[in-house]
């Protein structure tokens, strides 16, 4: 749902489906715009998207009910989200597997906020300690980032907004392409 394992929120979660995911098989659901609600307590990790309702205001609950969208994806596709975006699943009610892997990419300098929480098999990093080491490799350090910015001569990508209609249309196109490609490879 909402992760507060590190401080800074200069990161993104990348959820990659290893199987096709549908509403029935437990795809992720997102509440567009909920990243603006700020940090909410962690209430559940999977199979109980509605557990977040107990910490939402009545207005936020209504927004969730009216705007949540499923991320139904073909295997190999990814959903990328801000760490404050309300997201979760309702569990797998199908007979199909729903396997996935998650990669969290964060800016150099993010600090642990684990506290006493179980990290699910990953080494525990004390709160306020930098998120580094073999499980949190540095992809780009601050000097490399500065050099990239300087090399861009001040030209940076402008902030973008998501047009949900365009996104859903493109996702439908990508699904159709994946189905056609899958059919050619199987026959």
Secondary structure, 3 states (H helix, E strand, C coil): CCCCCEECCCEEEEEEECCCECCCCCCEEECCCHHHHCCCCCCCCCCCHHHHHHHCCHHHHHHHHHHCEEECECCCCEEEEECCCCEECCCCCCCCCCCEEEEEEECCCCEECCCCCCCCCCCCCCCCCECCCCCCCCCCCHHHHHHHHHHCCCCCCCCCCCCHHHHHHHHHHHHHHHHHHHHHHHC
